[in-house]
Amino acid sequence: MSAIYIHIPFCKQACFYCDFHFSTSLKKKDELIQALVKELELRKEELKNQSIETIYFGGGTPSLLSIDELQLLIDSVYKNYSVIENPEITLEANPDDLSNKRINELTNTQINRLSIGIQSFFEDDLKSMNRAHNANEAKTCLQEATKHFDNITIDLIYGIPNMSLEKWNENLEIAFRFGVNHISSYALTVEPKTALDSFIKKGTYPPIDENLALQHFNHLVEKTNEQGFVHYEISNFGKPNYFSKHNTSYWQGKPYIGIGPSAHSFSKTQRSWNVSNNSKYIQSIQNNKLPNTVETLSVKDQYNEYIMTGLRTIWGVSLYKVETDFGKEYLTHLNKTSEKFIEKKLLVIANEVRQSVLLEKIISSETPRNDIRITTTQKGKFLVDGIAADLFMI
């Protein structure tokens, strides 16, 4: 099973925190859509023996496209690839694009999952991030969308400076009242060369408070758990049967191709990424040349990537997989480097029989190794990137 990601690099305006590739000019939109169609055709051999189970329109702001443009791209996938029956097809959308008319139009396409960039239900937060929508649009779009779509995820941002715990809790309570079945929630982070980075350096925006973000994160975990959500990835909370199949394919190391400028692709042993420039992308595709850079992943690279993605999820890192896919040297390395984190209760060893026993004892026991996994504890989840880096094979 494989996945296809289609990057739509257009936005109405730039959010202050965003460092994704996009343009606020739509001048090249028609040319770019034709290039996306052509890239899908040029790359069909890459997944010729694979079935496509998910299609994901990301960006940028894919909801800026017309229904006909979205349908053209969906039809191009079906024309060139083997798609399973009832694939998950996700459209990222901003609330200001989801009018009642647009939502009704979307119900006549194969799109069956909406990812709505709410970020906050409060006007002052949205203005401070330079979001294109307002608080009223955030609520009214959900009121209509939930009538027509069962599979909806919303994005919420926490750790916004000066946001009280009460205000963060109200954001969550509003989401729960709408009955959404999936929430993706991220801490506000400062990426280099963004407007937010510049404002903080100039002193016109308060610096990020990591203690506040941790407080918000712990509250998020507690409240979503009370509402029946499963915290299946560091930033993702889904009701049973509503996990993102597309993103899960990334975390579980399944092959996927990324279509469009700046899009990444993965094929177990290789990773590639397209040029982050709309004009160069279009010109290259028009000349039947893929505008990408290809990196061959060493065994070390593959191991490090597995550690990073595995620790972010409830599936954790399988000791059986580490030994069989990478070798005993890697299993020994994992044993040594994880020990201090297990002692600090940031990582835990778990299987169907035992909880939290020493790694070396499990390795030498008769317990089937494919039952044994390393996962992060609640305390370790917020520190997962740093923990994973310490477990890497350098």
ROSENU-901857 format. One record per residue (C-alpha): x, z, y; residue in one letter; residue number from 1. Coordinates in pm, 1 decimal. Layout:
N
[rec [X, Z, Y], A, NUM]
...
END
This chain:
394
[rec [0.0, 0.0, 0.0], M, 1]
[rec [121.7, -87.8, 348.7], S, 2]
[rec [20.5, -57.1, 711.5], A, 3]
[rec [19.3, -280.4, 1018.8], I, 4]
[rec [67.5, -146.3, 1370.0], Y, 5]
[rec [-16.3, -372.5, 1666.6], I, 6]
[rec [124.7, -269.2, 2004.4], H, 7]
[rec [-80.8, -359.5, 2310.8], I, 8]
[rec [159.7, -306.8, 2604.7], P, 9]
[rec [-83.7, -284.2, 2895.2], F, 10]
[rec [-215.9, 8.2, 3098.8], C, 11]
[rec [-422.4, 41.9, 3416.7], K, 12]
[rec [-172.1, 289.1, 3557.4], Q, 13]
[rec [131.0, 491.0, 3446.3], A, 14]
[rec [78.5, 846.4, 3325.2], C, 15]
[rec [350.4, 1066.3, 3475.4], F, 16]
[rec [476.0, 1191.4, 3136.1], Y, 17]
[rec [475.1, 861.6, 2941.7], C, 18]
[rec [790.6, 680.2, 2826.6], D, 19]
[rec [622.7, 423.8, 2595.4], F, 20]
[rec [665.5, 54.4, 2665.7], H, 21]
[rec [381.8, -88.3, 2875.9], F, 22]
[rec [305.7, -295.8, 3185.4], S, 23]
[rec [41.9, -235.7, 3452.0], T, 24]
[rec [23.2, -611.8, 3514.1], S, 25]
[rec [-214.0, -812.7, 3294.0], L, 26]
[rec [-76.6, -1150.3, 3404.2], K, 27]
[rec [78.2, -1227.2, 3065.9], K, 28]
[rec [-206.9, -1085.1, 2856.0], K, 29]
[rec [-331.1, -1418.4, 2718.4], D, 30]
[rec [20.1, -1534.6, 2631.1], E, 31]
[rec [101.4, -1203.2, 2469.4], L, 32]
[rec [-209.5, -1201.0, 2250.6], I, 33]
[rec [-122.8, -1548.7, 2124.5], Q, 34]
[rec [230.7, -1422.0, 2053.0], A, 35]
[rec [87.5, -1128.5, 1854.0], L, 36]
[rec [-117.2, -1373.1, 1647.2], V, 37]
[rec [192.4, -1583.1, 1585.5], K, 38]
[rec [411.2, -1285.1, 1493.0], E, 39]
[rec [152.2, -1179.8, 1236.5], L, 40]
[rec [182.0, -1526.1, 1084.2], E, 41]
[rec [563.2, -1536.2, 1101.9], L, 42]
[rec [596.2, -1204.8, 917.1], R, 43]
[rec [338.1, -1244.6, 642.2], K, 44]
[rec [605.7, -1287.1, 373.0], E, 45]
[rec [740.5, -938.2, 444.9], E, 46]
[rec [430.7, -781.4, 287.8], L, 47]
[rec [328.8, -1061.7, 52.1], K, 48]
[rec [316.1, -830.2, -250.5], N, 49]
[rec [155.8, -543.0, -60.7], Q, 50]
[rec [-205.0, -452.8, 11.8], S, 51]
[rec [-282.9, -351.9, 368.9], I, 52]
[rec [-479.1, -26.9, 380.0], E, 53]
[rec [-459.2, 51.7, 752.5], T, 54]
[rec [-447.5, -142.8, 1080.0], I, 55]
[rec [-370.7, 45.9, 1398.5], Y, 56]
[rec [-406.0, -78.4, 1757.0], F, 57]
[rec [-173.5, 135.6, 1969.6], G, 58]
[rec [-18.6, 109.7, 2311.2], G, 59]
[rec [-33.5, 107.3, 2599.0], G, 60]
[rec [-408.7, 91.5, 2614.3], T, 61]
[rec [-561.9, -133.8, 2344.8], P, 62]
[rec [-911.7, -66.6, 2478.3], S, 63]
[rec [-824.1, -293.8, 2773.3], L, 64]
[rec [-864.2, -589.4, 2536.7], L, 65]
[rec [-1197.4, -765.7, 2507.4], S, 66]
[rec [-1395.4, -752.5, 2184.6], I, 67]
[rec [-1308.1, -1119.5, 2121.0], D, 68]
[rec [-935.9, -1048.1, 2166.5], E, 69]
[rec [-946.9, -752.8, 1926.9], L, 70]
[rec [-1144.6, -957.5, 1674.4], Q, 71]
[rec [-892.5, -1242.3, 1697.2], L, 72]
[rec [-612.9, -1002.9, 1601.0], L, 73]
[rec [-814.6, -846.8, 1317.6], I, 74]
[rec [-899.6, -1194.2, 1186.1], D, 75]
[rec [-528.9, -1286.9, 1200.2], S, 76]
[rec [-442.1, -988.8, 980.5], V, 77]
[rec [-708.9, -1085.0, 725.8], Y, 78]
[rec [-595.4, -1448.5, 732.4], K, 79]
[rec [-228.7, -1374.3, 662.2], N, 80]
[rec [-230.2, -1055.0, 454.8], Y, 81]
[rec [-403.9, -903.2, 155.7], S, 82]
[rec [-631.9, -633.2, 298.8], V, 83]
[rec [-806.7, -373.6, 82.9], I, 84]
[rec [-1182.5, -331.3, 94.5], E, 85]
[rec [-1282.4, -96.4, 379.0], N, 86]
[rec [-939.4, -42.4, 537.0], P, 87]
[rec [-895.0, 220.5, 806.9], E, 88]
[rec [-883.6, 27.9, 1138.1], I, 89]
[rec [-804.8, 244.8, 1439.2], T, 90]
[rec [-835.6, 160.1, 1807.7], L, 91]
[rec [-663.1, 377.8, 2064.3], E, 92]
[rec [-889.5, 397.8, 2368.6], A, 93]
[rec [-909.9, 565.7, 2705.7], N, 94]
[rec [-1239.1, 730.1, 2806.8], P, 95]
[rec [-1281.0, 507.0, 3113.7], D, 96]
[rec [-1289.7, 199.3, 2887.4], D, 97]
[rec [-1553.9, 343.0, 2653.9], L, 98]
[rec [-1875.7, 261.2, 2833.4], S, 99]
[rec [-2197.8, 272.5, 2630.8], N, 100]
[rec [-2193.7, -107.8, 2622.5], K, 101]
[rec [-1833.2, -122.5, 2495.9], R, 102]
[rec [-1896.5, 139.4, 2226.1], I, 103]
[rec [-2196.4, -59.3, 2102.5], N, 104]
[rec [-1984.1, -375.5, 2095.5], E, 105]
[rec [-1714.9, -199.4, 1891.7], L, 106]
[rec [-1970.8, -109.3, 1623.8], T, 107]
[rec [-2001.6, -484.0, 1550.5], N, 108]
[rec [-1631.5, -513.9, 1463.4], T, 109]
[rec [-1441.5, -384.7, 1157.7], Q, 110]
[rec [-1292.7, -106.5, 1373.1], I, 111]
[rec [-1404.0, 217.9, 1207.7], N, 112]
[rec [-1186.6, 481.6, 1374.2], R, 113]
[rec [-1139.4, 566.8, 1742.1], L, 114]
[rec [-839.4, 754.0, 1882.1], S, 115]
[rec [-945.7, 866.4, 2229.1], I, 116]
[rec [-688.0, 982.9, 2483.7], G, 117]
[rec [-877.3, 1274.7, 2634.6], I, 118]
[rec [-567.5, 1494.7, 2708.8], Q, 119]
[rec [-782.1, 1748.4, 2898.5], S, 120]
[rec [-1144.9, 1803.5, 2996.4], F, 121]
[rec [-1040.1, 1941.3, 3336.7], F, 122]
[rec [-1010.4, 1731.8, 3652.8], E, 123]
[rec [-700.6, 1902.9, 3794.3], D, 124]
[rec [-506.7, 1851.3, 3470.1], D, 125]
[rec [-596.9, 1482.2, 3455.7], L, 126]
[rec [-491.6, 1428.5, 3816.7], K, 127]
[rec [-162.4, 1612.2, 3762.4], S, 128]
[rec [-83.7, 1371.9, 3474.3], M, 129]
[rec [-209.6, 1063.4, 3664.2], N, 130]
[rec [-463.1, 979.0, 3395.6], R, 131]
[rec [-693.7, 682.6, 3467.3], A, 132]
[rec [-1011.0, 868.0, 3364.7], H, 133]
[rec [-1185.7, 1173.3, 3503.0], N, 134]
[rec [-1331.8, 1483.7, 3338.7], A, 135]
[rec [-1686.1, 1348.6, 3338.2], N, 136]
[rec [-1576.2, 1027.2, 3162.3], E, 137]
[rec [-1392.9, 1238.5, 2902.9], A, 138]
[rec [-1719.4, 1406.7, 2807.3], K, 139]
[rec [-1965.8, 1119.5, 2845.4], T, 140]
[rec [-1760.0, 880.8, 2630.1], C, 141]
[rec [-1753.0, 1137.2, 2348.1], L, 142]
[rec [-2124.3, 1197.9, 2381.5], Q, 143]
[rec [-2187.4, 828.9, 2314.1], E, 144]
[rec [-1900.1, 758.3, 2072.1], A, 145]
[rec [-1998.8, 1037.0, 1833.3], T, 146]
[rec [-2341.7, 874.7, 1794.8], K, 147]
[rec [-2185.1, 558.6, 1652.6], H, 148]
[rec [-1850.2, 660.4, 1499.9], F, 149]
[rec [-1799.7, 933.9, 1243.5], D, 150]
[rec [-1419.9, 898.8, 1231.7], N, 151]
[rec [-1296.6, 999.2, 1578.2], I, 152]
[rec [-973.8, 1167.5, 1678.5], T, 153]
[rec [-895.6, 1291.1, 2027.2], I, 154]
[rec [-562.5, 1366.6, 2193.1], D, 155]
[rec [-517.7, 1694.8, 2380.4], L, 156]
[rec [-207.4, 1811.8, 2567.9], I, 157]
[rec [-104.8, 2178.7, 2582.1], Y, 158]
[rec [178.5, 2359.3, 2756.0], G, 159]
[rec [75.9, 2223.8, 3096.2], I, 160]
[rec [240.3, 2453.9, 3356.3], P, 161]
[rec [8.6, 2724.1, 3488.5], N, 162]
[rec [-263.7, 2642.7, 3232.0], M, 163]
[rec [-414.3, 2974.7, 3127.9], S, 164]
[rec [-491.1, 3052.2, 2765.2], L, 165]
[rec [-858.2, 3072.8, 2863.0], E, 166]
[rec [-850.2, 2719.5, 3001.4], K, 167]
[rec [-670.8, 2586.2, 2692.8], W, 168]
[rec [-928.5, 2760.2, 2474.5], N, 169]
[rec [-1210.4, 2594.1, 2671.1], E, 170]
[rec [-1053.2, 2251.5, 2606.7], N, 171]
[rec [-1064.1, 2326.4, 2234.1], L, 172]
[rec [-1418.0, 2467.8, 2245.3], E, 173]
[rec [-1546.5, 2153.7, 2420.7], I, 174]
[rec [-1383.6, 1937.6, 2150.1], A, 175]
[rec [-1542.2, 2149.9, 1877.4], F, 176]
[rec [-1887.2, 2123.7, 2040.4], R, 177]
[rec [-1866.4, 1744.3, 2022.3], F, 178]
[rec [-1802.4, 1771.5, 1648.0], G, 179]
[rec [-1489.1, 1556.5, 1635.8], V, 180]
[rec [-1328.0, 1561.2, 1292.7], N, 181]
[rec [-965.8, 1514.4, 1397.8], H, 182]
[rec [-748.0, 1641.6, 1683.4], I, 183]
[rec [-395.5, 1528.8, 1769.7], S, 184]
[rec [-238.0, 1778.3, 2007.7], S, 185]
[rec [103.7, 1766.2, 2170.5], Y, 186]
[rec [304.0, 1986.8, 2401.7], A, 187]
[rec [370.0, 1836.3, 2743.4], L, 188]
[rec [730.8, 1720.2, 2722.8], T, 189]
[rec [965.9, 1585.7, 2986.4], V, 190]
[rec [1109.9, 1249.6, 2883.4], E, 191]
[rec [1410.8, 1111.6, 3075.8], P, 192]
[rec [1340.8, 865.3, 3357.7], K, 193]
[rec [966.3, 939.7, 3368.4], T, 194]
[rec [786.9, 1031.0, 3689.2], A, 195]
[rec [738.4, 1383.7, 3551.9], L, 196]
[rec [1114.3, 1418.1, 3502.7], D, 197]
[rec [1169.6, 1313.1, 3864.5], S, 198]
[rec [903.8, 1551.5, 4002.3], F, 199]
[rec [1050.2, 1852.1, 3819.4], I, 200]
[rec [1403.1, 1769.6, 3939.7], K, 201]
[rec [1273.7, 1742.3, 4296.8], K, 202]
[rec [1086.5, 2071.3, 4265.7], G, 203]
[rec [745.5, 1915.3, 4332.0], T, 204]
[rec [616.1, 1999.2, 3981.7], Y, 205]
[rec [667.4, 2328.5, 3794.2], P, 206]
[rec [917.3, 2324.4, 3503.6], P, 207]
[rec [787.1, 2332.3, 3147.1], I, 208]
[rec [742.3, 2684.3, 3008.0], D, 209]
[rec [823.7, 2684.4, 2635.0], E, 210]
[rec [681.7, 3034.1, 2586.9], N, 211]
[rec [350.3, 2917.7, 2731.3], L, 212]
[rec [355.9, 2611.0, 2505.1], A, 213]
[rec [419.4, 2832.1, 2200.3], L, 214]
[rec [128.8, 3058.0, 2299.4], Q, 215]
[rec [-98.0, 2753.3, 2329.4], H, 216]
[rec [28.1, 2611.4, 1998.5], F, 217]
[rec [-42.0, 2934.1, 1807.2], N, 218]
[rec [-391.0, 2950.6, 1959.5], H, 219]
[rec [-450.1, 2586.5, 1863.4], L, 220]
[rec [-352.6, 2656.5, 1502.2], V, 221]
[rec [-573.8, 2964.9, 1485.2], E, 222]
[rec [-882.1, 2804.8, 1640.0], K, 223]
[rec [-868.4, 2477.6, 1446.4], T, 224]
[rec [-830.4, 2674.0, 1123.7], N, 225]
[rec [-1143.1, 2875.5, 1209.2], E, 226]
[rec [-1330.9, 2547.0, 1256.5], Q, 227]
[rec [-1229.5, 2410.5, 914.8], G, 228]
[rec [-947.9, 2179.8, 1025.3], F, 229]
[rec [-638.6, 2137.4, 806.3], V, 230]
[rec [-307.7, 2153.2, 993.5], H, 231]
[rec [-157.9, 1869.9, 789.1], Y, 232]
[rec [115.9, 1761.8, 1031.6], E, 233]
[rec [279.4, 1947.4, 1318.4], I, 234]
[rec [64.0, 1779.7, 1583.3], S, 235]
[rec [-234.6, 1677.2, 1371.5], N, 236]
[rec [-542.2, 1867.8, 1259.0], F, 237]
[rec [-809.1, 1702.7, 1047.5], G, 238]
[rec [-1120.2, 1803.2, 861.0], K, 239]
[rec [-1100.6, 1722.1, 486.7], P, 240]
[rec [-1130.4, 1343.1, 432.2], N, 241]
[rec [-1051.9, 1276.3, 798.7], Y, 242]
[rec [-670.8, 1277.9, 797.0], F, 243]
[rec [-519.1, 971.9, 965.1], S, 244]
[rec [-437.7, 739.7, 676.3], K, 245]
[rec [-223.1, 523.2, 902.4], H, 246]
[rec [-0.3, 799.0, 1038.8], N, 247]
[rec [17.9, 963.1, 698.1], T, 248]
[rec [167.0, 640.0, 562.8], S, 249]
[rec [452.2, 683.0, 814.5], Y, 250]
[rec [514.5, 1043.6, 712.1], W, 251]
[rec [507.2, 958.7, 342.7], Q, 252]
[rec [760.1, 676.5, 380.4], G, 253]
[rec [533.1, 383.1, 298.8], K, 254]
[rec [637.6, 37.0, 429.4], P, 255]
[rec [475.4, -89.9, 748.0], Y, 256]
[rec [528.7, -361.3, 1005.3], I, 257]
[rec [497.2, -321.8, 1379.8], G, 258]
[rec [370.9, -622.4, 1573.9], I, 259]
[rec [433.4, -665.1, 1947.1], G, 260]
[rec [698.5, -569.6, 2203.4], P, 261]
[rec [879.3, -241.3, 2123.1], S, 262]
[rec [697.4, -205.0, 1787.7], A, 263]
[rec [894.6, -57.0, 1495.6], H, 264]
[rec [884.4, -160.4, 1129.6], S, 265]
[rec [1004.2, 11.1, 810.6], F, 266]
[rec [1074.2, -114.4, 459.9], S, 267]
[rec [1228.4, 180.9, 273.4], K, 268]
[rec [1587.0, 59.6, 320.2], T, 269]
[rec [1556.5, -108.1, 660.1], Q, 270]
[rec [1417.0, -26.9, 1000.5], R, 271]
[rec [1364.4, -278.9, 1277.9], S, 272]
[rec [1228.2, -278.8, 1630.2], W, 273]
[rec [1114.0, -550.2, 1865.3], N, 274]
[rec [1251.0, -600.7, 2214.7], V, 275]
[rec [1083.5, -379.7, 2478.5], S, 276]
[rec [1020.9, -661.7, 2722.9], N, 277]
[rec [698.5, -862.9, 2732.0], N, 278]
[rec [851.3, -1185.2, 2868.1], S, 279]
[rec [1143.3, -1186.0, 2623.9], K, 280]
[rec [907.6, -1103.7, 2337.4], Y, 281]
[rec [671.0, -1391.3, 2420.7], I, 282]
[rec [952.7, -1642.1, 2470.6], Q, 283]
[rec [1119.3, -1551.2, 2141.9], S, 284]
[rec [797.0, -1572.7, 1939.7], I, 285]
[rec [711.3, -1907.1, 2100.4], Q, 286]
[rec [1047.8, -2029.7, 1967.5], N, 287]
[rec [959.3, -1903.9, 1616.5], N, 288]
[rec [1225.2, -1633.4, 1636.7], K, 289]
[rec [1159.4, -1264.7, 1572.5], L, 290]
[rec [1283.2, -1066.9, 1875.7], P, 291]
[rec [1398.3, -769.6, 1672.2], N, 292]
[rec [1701.5, -560.2, 1589.2], T, 293]
[rec [1743.3, -467.8, 1221.8], V, 294]
[rec [1917.4, -155.2, 1093.4], E, 295]
[rec [2001.0, -104.9, 726.0], T, 296]
[rec [1941.7, 257.0, 626.5], L, 297]
[rec [2210.8, 425.1, 418.3], S, 298]
[rec [2117.8, 680.4, 153.6], V, 299]
[rec [2216.4, 945.5, 407.9], K, 300]
[rec [1982.9, 793.2, 666.9], D, 301]
[rec [1696.9, 779.8, 417.1], Q, 302]
[rec [1752.9, 1143.2, 317.5], Y, 303]
[rec [1760.9, 1262.0, 680.2], N, 304]
[rec [1444.1, 1071.9, 758.7], E, 305]
[rec [1269.5, 1221.9, 455.7], Y, 306]
[rec [1370.9, 1571.4, 566.2], I, 307]
[rec [1242.4, 1511.7, 919.7], M, 308]
[rec [906.7, 1365.4, 817.8], T, 309]
[rec [855.9, 1592.1, 515.8], G, 310]
[rec [900.6, 1917.3, 705.0], L, 311]
[rec [644.7, 1805.8, 963.5], R, 312]
[rec [368.9, 1788.8, 701.7], T, 313]
[rec [184.3, 2011.4, 456.5], I, 314]
[rec [341.4, 1804.9, 174.3], W, 315]
[rec [684.6, 1933.4, 266.5], G, 316]
[rec [1010.8, 1825.8, 103.9], V, 317]
[rec [1004.6, 1776.2, -272.2], S, 318]
[rec [1316.9, 1903.1, -448.3], L, 319]
[rec [1242.7, 1666.0, -734.2], Y, 320]
[rec [1240.0, 1368.7, -497.1], K, 321]
[rec [1560.5, 1480.2, -324.9], V, 322]
[rec [1745.2, 1495.3, -657.8], E, 323]
[rec [1602.0, 1176.8, -811.2], T, 324]
[rec [1611.1, 958.8, -497.5], D, 325]
[rec [1930.1, 1085.5, -334.9], F, 326]
[rec [2130.7, 1275.6, -598.5], G, 327]
[rec [2247.7, 1626.5, -686.8], K, 328]
[rec [2489.3, 1633.3, -393.0], E, 329]
[rec [2191.0, 1619.7, -157.6], Y, 330]
[rec [2001.0, 1884.1, -351.5], L, 331]
[rec [2302.5, 2118.0, -329.6], T, 332]
[rec [2332.7, 2048.3, 41.8], H, 333]
[rec [1963.0, 2125.8, 93.5], L, 334]
[rec [2006.8, 2447.8, -104.0], N, 335]
[rec [2288.5, 2569.5, 119.6], K, 336]
[rec [2149.4, 2463.3, 455.7], T, 337]
[rec [1793.7, 2586.8, 399.9], S, 338]
[rec [1893.3, 2934.3, 283.4], E, 339]
[rec [1921.7, 3090.6, 630.5], K, 340]
[rec [1585.2, 2948.8, 735.5], F, 341]
[rec [1419.5, 3087.9, 423.6], I, 342]
[rec [1568.0, 3430.7, 500.4], E, 343]
[rec [1435.0, 3409.2, 856.8], K, 344]
[rec [1092.6, 3312.2, 716.7], K, 345]
[rec [1097.9, 2976.8, 897.6], L, 346]
[rec [1092.2, 2784.8, 567.8], L, 347]
[rec [930.0, 2875.7, 239.1], V, 348]
[rec [964.4, 2754.2, -120.6], I, 349]
[rec [630.8, 2700.9, -285.0], A, 350]
[rec [489.8, 2562.3, -609.0], N, 351]
[rec [177.4, 2609.7, -814.2], E, 352]
[rec [321.5, 2916.3, -987.6], V, 353]
[rec [534.3, 3097.2, -730.1], R, 354]
[rec [539.7, 3151.3, -356.1], Q, 355]
[rec [857.3, 3216.7, -157.9], S, 356]
[rec [1126.2, 3256.0, -423.0], V, 357]
[rec [1494.3, 3178.1, -383.0], L, 358]
[rec [1582.7, 2810.7, -399.7], L, 359]
[rec [1869.6, 2850.5, -642.2], E, 360]
[rec [1649.3, 3041.6, -887.0], K, 361]
[rec [1388.4, 2765.4, -882.9], I, 362]
[rec [1650.2, 2495.4, -934.5], I, 363]
[rec [1782.8, 2668.4, -1247.2], S, 364]
[rec [1440.1, 2762.9, -1382.8], S, 365]
[rec [1221.9, 2573.9, -1625.9], E, 366]
[rec [956.9, 2509.4, -1359.6], T, 367]
[rec [889.2, 2133.9, -1325.2], P, 368]
[rec [1082.8, 2031.0, -1017.1], R, 369]
[rec [818.7, 1792.1, -888.1], N, 370]
[rec [598.3, 2100.0, -831.4], D, 371]
[rec [852.7, 2258.8, -597.7], I, 372]
[rec [852.1, 2189.6, -227.3], R, 373]
[rec [1004.5, 2330.9, 88.9], I, 374]
[rec [757.3, 2366.8, 375.0], T, 375]
[rec [766.5, 2528.2, 716.5], T, 376]
[rec [597.9, 2860.8, 778.6], T, 377]
[rec [368.1, 2909.4, 1077.2], Q, 378]
[rec [664.4, 3050.4, 1270.0], K, 379]
[rec [883.8, 2758.4, 1165.4], G, 380]
[rec [639.8, 2482.2, 1261.5], K, 381]
[rec [706.9, 2508.0, 1633.7], F, 382]
[rec [1085.3, 2486.9, 1569.0], L, 383]
[rec [1070.5, 2211.6, 1307.6], V, 384]
[rec [1285.0, 1951.0, 1486.7], D, 385]
[rec [1577.0, 2189.3, 1522.8], G, 386]
[rec [1540.6, 2313.9, 1164.5], I, 387]
[rec [1534.5, 1960.1, 1026.3], A, 388]
[rec [1846.6, 1867.2, 1223.6], A, 389]
[rec [2032.3, 2155.7, 1058.3], D, 390]
[rec [1930.1, 2029.0, 713.2], L, 391]
[rec [2051.8, 1674.0, 779.6], F, 392]
[rec [2343.3, 1533.3, 586.2], M, 393]
[rec [2594.1, 1449.8, 860.3], I, 394]
END
